[in-house]
Amino acid sequence: MGRDNETPEEKRERLRQKELRHPSSSIRGSNLSDLVGGLGWKGTGIMILVLIFGFIIYSIFFR
């Protein structure tokens, strides 16, 4: 598969891998955008819901 017909996700991953091979070119390292980009919108939504419900349960039982 050439670079002409790659999906945006494949292009992002290729650029991320290229940046990881040259760590001096990266100032910030890995961050939340890398996590969200890897999960997609469904995974991000589920992660947010789990964090919210986890906080609610924690605040109820450990208050």
Biopython code that builds the backbone (N, CA, C, O; Angstrom):
import numpy as np
from Bio.PDB.StructureBuilder import StructureBuilder

atoms = [
    (1, "MET", "N", (0.844, -1.175, 0.000)),
    (1, "MET", "CA", (0.000, 0.000, 0.000)),
    (1, "MET", "C", (0.888, 1.236, 0.000)),
    (1, "MET", "O", (1.750, 1.394, 0.865)),
    (2, "GLY", "N", (0.673, 2.104, -0.969)),
    (2, "GLY", "CA", (1.476, 3.305, -1.059)),
    (2, "GLY", "C", (0.943, 4.418, -0.174)),
    (2, "GLY", "O", (-0.109, 4.296, 0.455)),
    (3, "ARG", "N", (1.687, 5.485, -0.146)),
    (3, "ARG", "CA", (1.284, 6.621, 0.682)),
    (3, "ARG", "C", (0.108, 7.378, 0.077)),
    (3, "ARG", "O", (-0.547, 8.157, 0.769)),
    (4, "ASP", "N", (-0.169, 7.153, -1.221)),
    (4, "ASP", "CA", (-1.251, 7.884, -1.884)),
    (4, "ASP", "C", (-2.626, 7.465, -1.385)),
    (4, "ASP", "O", (-3.534, 8.292, -1.307)),
    (5, "ASN", "N", (-2.788, 6.199, -1.049)),
    (5, "ASN", "CA", (-4.122, 5.720, -0.675)),
    (5, "ASN", "C", (-4.181, 5.211, 0.766)),
    (5, "ASN", "O", (-4.889, 4.245, 1.048)),
    (6, "GLU", "N", (-3.454, 5.842, 1.667)),
    (6, "GLU", "CA", (-3.520, 5.449, 3.071)),
    (6, "GLU", "C", (-4.571, 6.289, 3.790)),
    (6, "GLU", "O", (-4.804, 7.446, 3.444)),
    (7, "THR", "N", (-5.191, 5.693, 4.783)),
    (7, "THR", "CA", (-6.221, 6.385, 5.540)),
    (7, "THR", "C", (-5.570, 7.404, 6.473)),
    (7, "THR", "O", (-4.371, 7.321, 6.739)),
    (8, "PRO", "N", (-6.356, 8.374, 6.978)),
    (8, "PRO", "CA", (-5.782, 9.345, 7.914)),
    (8, "PRO", "C", (-5.191, 8.687, 9.159)),
    (8, "PRO", "O", (-4.176, 9.147, 9.683)),
    (9, "GLU", "N", (-5.830, 7.600, 9.638)),
    (9, "GLU", "CA", (-5.300, 6.898, 10.805)),
    (9, "GLU", "C", (-3.940, 6.287, 10.514)),
    (9, "GLU", "O", (-3.037, 6.341, 11.349)),
    (10, "GLU", "N", (-3.794, 5.704, 9.329)),
    (10, "GLU", "CA", (-2.512, 5.106, 8.952)),
    (10, "GLU", "C", (-1.434, 6.182, 8.808)),
    (10, "GLU", "O", (-0.287, 5.979, 9.206)),
    (11, "LYS", "N", (-1.816, 7.334, 8.232)),
    (11, "LYS", "CA", (-0.859, 8.422, 8.086)),
    (11, "LYS", "C", (-0.410, 8.934, 9.449)),
    (11, "LYS", "O", (0.779, 9.167, 9.666)),
    (12, "ARG", "N", (-1.374, 9.113, 10.384)),
    (12, "ARG", "CA", (-1.037, 9.563, 11.738)),
    (12, "ARG", "C", (-0.096, 8.581, 12.418)),
    (12, "ARG", "O", (0.882, 8.981, 13.050)),
    (13, "GLU", "N", (-0.398, 7.284, 12.285)),
    (13, "GLU", "CA", (0.435, 6.264, 12.922)),
    (13, "GLU", "C", (1.827, 6.243, 12.307)),
    (13, "GLU", "O", (2.817, 6.099, 13.024)),
    (14, "ARG", "N", (1.915, 6.383, 10.992)),
    (14, "ARG", "CA", (3.220, 6.408, 10.327)),
    (14, "ARG", "C", (4.046, 7.594, 10.808)),
    (14, "ARG", "O", (5.237, 7.451, 11.085)),
    (15, "LEU", "N", (3.418, 8.769, 10.908)),
    (15, "LEU", "CA", (4.142, 9.946, 11.376)),
    (15, "LEU", "C", (4.540, 9.802, 12.837)),
    (15, "LEU", "O", (5.618, 10.244, 13.234)),
    (16, "ARG", "N", (3.668, 9.179, 13.649)),
    (16, "ARG", "CA", (3.991, 8.976, 15.061)),
    (16, "ARG", "C", (5.170, 8.027, 15.217)),
    (16, "ARG", "O", (6.060, 8.258, 16.035)),
    (17, "GLN", "N", (5.170, 6.950, 14.420)),
    (17, "GLN", "CA", (6.283, 5.997, 14.476)),
    (17, "GLN", "C", (7.584, 6.668, 14.023)),
    (17, "GLN", "O", (8.650, 6.409, 14.580)),
    (18, "LYS", "N", (7.487, 7.519, 13.023)),
    (18, "LYS", "CA", (8.674, 8.231, 12.552)),
    (18, "LYS", "C", (9.208, 9.149, 13.656)),
    (18, "LYS", "O", (10.418, 9.259, 13.853)),
    (19, "GLU", "N", (8.293, 9.805, 14.369)),
    (19, "GLU", "CA", (8.705, 10.688, 15.456)),
    (19, "GLU", "C", (9.320, 9.897, 16.610)),
    (19, "GLU", "O", (10.253, 10.374, 17.255)),
    (20, "LEU", "N", (8.812, 8.705, 16.873)),
    (20, "LEU", "CA", (9.355, 7.886, 17.958)),
    (20, "LEU", "C", (10.770, 7.407, 17.654)),
    (20, "LEU", "O", (11.565, 7.204, 18.571)),
    (21, "ARG", "N", (11.089, 7.226, 16.380)),
    (21, "ARG", "CA", (12.445, 6.811, 16.007)),
    (21, "ARG", "C", (13.456, 7.928, 16.211)),
    (21, "ARG", "O", (14.650, 7.669, 16.357)),
    (22, "HIS", "N", (12.974, 9.188, 16.221)),
    (22, "HIS", "CA", (13.845, 10.341, 16.406)),
    (22, "HIS", "C", (13.353, 11.135, 17.609)),
    (22, "HIS", "O", (12.699, 12.165, 17.444)),
    (23, "PRO", "N", (13.657, 10.670, 18.813)),
    (23, "PRO", "CA", (13.105, 11.314, 20.006)),
    (23, "PRO", "C", (13.573, 12.746, 20.210)),
    (23, "PRO", "O", (12.897, 13.515, 20.894)),
    (24, "SER", "N", (14.692, 13.121, 19.646)),
    (24, "SER", "CA", (15.161, 14.498, 19.824)),
    (24, "SER", "C", (14.263, 15.487, 19.094)),
    (24, "SER", "O", (14.237, 16.668, 19.441)),
    (25, "SER", "N", (13.521, 15.018, 18.079)),
    (25, "SER", "CA", (12.627, 15.919, 17.357)),
    (25, "SER", "C", (11.315, 16.115, 18.099)),
    (25, "SER", "O", (10.536, 17.006, 17.759)),
    (26, "SER", "N", (11.066, 15.293, 19.106)),
    (26, "SER", "CA", (9.831, 15.406, 19.867)),
    (26, "SER", "C", (10.095, 16.126, 21.177)),
    (26, "SER", "O", (10.899, 15.675, 21.993)),
    (27, "ILE", "N", (9.421, 17.236, 21.371)),
    (27, "ILE", "CA", (9.594, 17.991, 22.605)),
    (27, "ILE", "C", (8.670, 17.460, 23.684)),
    (27, "ILE", "O", (9.046, 17.393, 24.855)),
    (28, "ARG", "N", (7.461, 17.082, 23.292)),
    (28, "ARG", "CA", (6.420, 16.786, 24.267)),
    (28, "ARG", "C", (6.296, 15.316, 24.643)),
    (28, "ARG", "O", (5.755, 15.022, 25.709)),
    (29, "GLY", "N", (6.761, 14.388, 23.838)),
    (29, "GLY", "CA", (6.593, 12.971, 24.135)),
    (29, "GLY", "C", (5.158, 12.519, 23.891)),
    (29, "GLY", "O", (4.432, 13.167, 23.137)),
    (30, "SER", "N", (4.739, 11.427, 24.508)),
    (30, "SER", "CA", (3.375, 10.954, 24.310)),
    (30, "SER", "C", (2.433, 11.719, 25.222)),
    (30, "SER", "O", (2.828, 12.159, 26.302)),
    (31, "ASN", "N", (1.197, 11.879, 24.795)),
    (31, "ASN", "CA", (0.246, 12.660, 25.551)),
    (31, "ASN", "C", (-1.169, 12.139, 25.341)),
    (31, "ASN", "O", (-1.364, 11.059, 24.784)),
    (32, "LEU", "N", (-2.139, 12.897, 25.781)),
    (32, "LEU", "CA", (-3.535, 12.487, 25.701)),
    (32, "LEU", "C", (-4.001, 12.338, 24.261)),
    (32, "LEU", "O", (-4.820, 11.465, 23.972)),
    (33, "SER", "N", (-3.504, 13.160, 23.359)),
    (33, "SER", "CA", (-3.940, 13.065, 21.962)),
    (33, "SER", "C", (-3.510, 11.736, 21.337)),
    (33, "SER", "O", (-4.219, 11.197, 20.486)),
    (34, "ASP", "N", (-2.351, 11.200, 21.752)),
    (34, "ASP", "CA", (-1.932, 9.891, 21.261)),
    (34, "ASP", "C", (-2.883, 8.807, 21.756)),
    (34, "ASP", "O", (-3.242, 7.898, 21.008)),
    (35, "LEU", "N", (-3.288, 8.909, 23.022)),
    (35, "LEU", "CA", (-4.218, 7.937, 23.588)),
    (35, "LEU", "C", (-5.563, 7.994, 22.891)),
    (35, "LEU", "O", (-6.118, 6.961, 22.517)),
    (36, "VAL", "N", (-6.088, 9.189, 22.717)),
    (36, "VAL", "CA", (-7.397, 9.351, 22.090)),
    (36, "VAL", "C", (-7.343, 8.935, 20.630)),
    (36, "VAL", "O", (-8.292, 8.334, 20.127)),
    (37, "GLY", "N", (-6.269, 9.237, 19.950)),
    (37, "GLY", "CA", (-6.133, 8.841, 18.553)),
    (37, "GLY", "C", (-6.098, 7.337, 18.391)),
    (37, "GLY", "O", (-6.593, 6.810, 17.394)),
    (38, "GLY", "N", (-5.522, 6.640, 19.354)),
    (38, "GLY", "CA", (-5.466, 5.185, 19.289)),
    (38, "GLY", "C", (-6.784, 4.525, 19.639)),
    (38, "GLY", "O", (-7.088, 3.449, 19.122)),
    (39, "LEU", "N", (-7.562, 5.131, 20.490)),
    (39, "LEU", "CA", (-8.824, 4.530, 20.922)),
    (39, "LEU", "C", (-9.965, 4.763, 19.955)),
    (39, "LEU", "O", (-10.813, 3.884, 19.796)),
    (40, "GLY", "N", (-10.020, 5.892, 19.314)),
    (40, "GLY", "CA", (-11.162, 6.252, 18.495)),
    (40, "GLY", "C", (-12.226, 6.910, 19.359)),
    (40, "GLY", "O", (-12.065, 7.026, 20.574)),
    (41, "TRP", "N", (-13.312, 7.338, 18.729)),
    (41, "TRP", "CA", (-14.317, 8.100, 19.478)),
    (41, "TRP", "C", (-15.123, 7.228, 20.417)),
    (41, "TRP", "O", (-15.525, 7.695, 21.482)),
    (42, "LYS", "N", (-15.375, 5.971, 20.060)),
    (42, "LYS", "CA", (-16.136, 5.083, 20.950)),
    (42, "LYS", "C", (-15.320, 4.738, 22.196)),
    (42, "LYS", "O", (-15.834, 4.787, 23.314)),
    (43, "GLY", "N", (-14.083, 4.399, 22.004)),
    (43, "GLY", "CA", (-13.218, 4.072, 23.133)),
    (43, "GLY", "C", (-13.003, 5.258, 24.054)),
    (43, "GLY", "O", (-12.948, 5.106, 25.274)),
    (44, "THR", "N", (-12.880, 6.448, 23.459)),
    (44, "THR", "CA", (-12.716, 7.655, 24.268)),
    (44, "THR", "C", (-13.968, 7.919, 25.094)),
    (44, "THR", "O", (-13.873, 8.266, 26.271)),
    (45, "GLY", "N", (-15.145, 7.757, 24.483)),
    (45, "GLY", "CA", (-16.403, 7.943, 25.213)),
    (45, "GLY", "C", (-16.559, 6.968, 26.359)),
    (45, "GLY", "O", (-16.997, 7.341, 27.447)),
    (46, "ILE", "N", (-16.200, 5.719, 26.117)),
    (46, "ILE", "CA", (-16.283, 4.708, 27.173)),
    (46, "ILE", "C", (-15.296, 5.029, 28.292)),
    (46, "ILE", "O", (-15.624, 4.879, 29.469)),
    (47, "MET", "N", (-14.096, 5.467, 27.935)),
    (47, "MET", "CA", (-13.102, 5.822, 28.949)),
    (47, "MET", "C", (-13.591, 6.988, 29.808)),
    (47, "MET", "O", (-13.408, 6.978, 31.025)),
    (48, "ILE", "N", (-14.208, 7.985, 29.188)),
    (48, "ILE", "CA", (-14.734, 9.125, 29.942)),
    (48, "ILE", "C", (-15.847, 8.680, 30.882)),
    (48, "ILE", "O", (-15.885, 9.095, 32.040)),
    (49, "LEU", "N", (-16.760, 7.831, 30.386)),
    (49, "LEU", "CA", (-17.842, 7.334, 31.240)),
    (49, "LEU", "C", (-17.305, 6.530, 32.420)),
    (49, "LEU", "O", (-17.796, 6.679, 33.539)),
    (50, "VAL", "N", (-16.319, 5.694, 32.192)),
    (50, "VAL", "CA", (-15.732, 4.905, 33.274)),
    (50, "VAL", "C", (-15.090, 5.820, 34.320)),
    (50, "VAL", "O", (-15.222, 5.579, 35.520)),
    (51, "LEU", "N", (-14.403, 6.855, 33.872)),
    (51, "LEU", "CA", (-13.798, 7.792, 34.815)),
    (51, "LEU", "C", (-14.855, 8.533, 35.632)),
    (51, "LEU", "O", (-14.689, 8.717, 36.838)),
    (52, "ILE", "N", (-15.936, 8.959, 34.983)),
    (52, "ILE", "CA", (-16.999, 9.673, 35.695)),
    (52, "ILE", "C", (-17.670, 8.762, 36.712)),
    (52, "ILE", "O", (-17.832, 9.139, 37.873)),
    (53, "PHE", "N", (-18.063, 7.558, 36.282)),
    (53, "PHE", "CA", (-18.721, 6.626, 37.201)),
    (53, "PHE", "C", (-17.776, 6.184, 38.312)),
    (53, "PHE", "O", (-18.208, 5.988, 39.448)),
    (54, "GLY", "N", (-16.506, 6.028, 38.001)),
    (54, "GLY", "CA", (-15.536, 5.671, 39.029)),
    (54, "GLY", "C", (-15.416, 6.756, 40.082)),
    (54, "GLY", "O", (-15.324, 6.462, 41.274)),
    (55, "PHE", "N", (-15.416, 8.000, 39.651)),
    (55, "PHE", "CA", (-15.350, 9.105, 40.600)),
    (55, "PHE", "C", (-16.614, 9.161, 41.463)),
    (55, "PHE", "O", (-16.533, 9.408, 42.667)),
    (56, "ILE", "N", (-17.772, 8.935, 40.856)),
    (56, "ILE", "CA", (-19.033, 8.951, 41.609)),
    (56, "ILE", "C", (-19.049, 7.834, 42.648)),
    (56, "ILE", "O", (-19.405, 8.069, 43.802)),
    (57, "ILE", "N", (-18.675, 6.646, 42.258)),
    (57, "ILE", "CA", (-18.655, 5.514, 43.189)),
    (57, "ILE", "C", (-17.644, 5.754, 44.299)),
    (57, "ILE", "O", (-17.914, 5.453, 45.462)),
    (58, "TYR", "N", (-16.484, 6.295, 43.950)),
    (58, "TYR", "CA", (-15.462, 6.599, 44.963)),
    (58, "TYR", "C", (-15.982, 7.616, 45.968)),
    (58, "TYR", "O", (-15.792, 7.463, 47.174)),
    (59, "SER", "N", (-16.638, 8.653, 45.464)),
    (59, "SER", "CA", (-17.120, 9.708, 46.356)),
    (59, "SER", "C", (-18.267, 9.221, 47.244)),
    (59, "SER", "O", (-18.439, 9.728, 48.352)),
    (60, "ILE", "N", (-19.049, 8.253, 46.781)),
    (60, "ILE", "CA", (-20.146, 7.712, 47.604)),
    (60, "ILE", "C", (-19.586, 6.839, 48.719)),
    (60, "ILE", "O", (-19.992, 6.986, 49.872)),
    (61, "PHE", "N", (-18.684, 5.955, 48.411)),
    (61, "PHE", "CA", (-18.221, 4.978, 49.399)),
    (61, "PHE", "C", (-17.092, 5.481, 50.300)),
    (61, "PHE", "O", (-16.941, 4.992, 51.419)),
    (62, "PHE", "N", (-16.301, 6.445, 49.835)),
    (62, "PHE", "CA", (-15.138, 6.875, 50.609)),
    (62, "PHE", "C", (-15.241, 8.330, 51.031)),
    (62, "PHE", "O", (-14.244, 9.052, 51.056)),
    (63, "ARG", "N", (-16.425, 8.746, 51.355)),
    (63, "ARG", "CA", (-16.612, 10.126, 51.798)),
    (63, "ARG", "C", (-16.411, 10.260, 53.275)),
    (63, "ARG", "O", (-16.531, 11.359, 53.818)),
]
sb = StructureBuilder()
sb.init_structure("model")
sb.init_model(0)
sb.init_chain("A")
sb.init_seg("    ")
for serial, (resi, resn, name, xyz) in enumerate(atoms, 1):
    if name == "N":
        sb.init_residue(resn, " ", resi, " ")
    sb.init_atom(name, np.array(xyz, "f"), 0.0, 1.0, " ", f" {name:<3s}", serial, name[0])
structure = sb.get_structure()
